[in-house]
Amino acid sequence: MTIREAKEAVHATVLVGEEHLDEEILAACGSDMMSDVLAFVKDQAMLVTGLCNPQVIRTAEMIDMKCVLFVRDKNPTEEMLELAREAGIVVMKTGHRMFMSCGLLYEKGLRGGSDYERFS
């Protein structure tokens, strides 16, 4: 799935990284706990979160996430957007809650990586 397709699936607004929307993402991770996100360790992925602080962008950068989707209409700060810009990470937001966002992405074919493979 491309980031653009993910954006459309969850009716998101792009805040940073419009030029990267045609990049492919292979998996997603939905969490507000950055320790869980670090355990995910998947590149070419999207992070779906309601946690809105600079650590989210730093964590996404550390594990080569391509995209961060903030749920519940969270508004990242300019500092966070600048960090994402510098790292080449797409930042989007949606009004949906995390459960719905993850469900919409799953419905369109995006999976959770190794967890999905383990239980399928």
C-alpha positions, 0 to 999 in steps of 0.5 A: 500500500502507498502512503497516499492509499493509507491517507485516503483509507483513514481520511487523513490530512497530510501535515508534512511530507506530501512529496513522499505519498507515493512511497510504499508501506508494508506494515503498520504499528498502532501504539501509544507506548514507544517501548512497544513501537521500538519492539516492532522494528519494521522499516517501510512501516506506518506508526498509528498513535495518539501520543503527541510529543517529539519522542514519537518522531524520534522513535519513528526515525530510529526504526526507519518508519516512513509515516506517522499517523496521529489519531483523534485529531491530535495536532503535532507541534511545529518542533515535531513537524520540523523533526519529521521534515528533516527525517523525511517522515510523512506526518498525517492526522485523522479524526478517527480513533486508533481502533477505527484507523487500524481497522480501516487500514487492515480492511484495505490490506495493510498488515501488522508485520511479524505479529500478523504472520505469527497468528495467521 
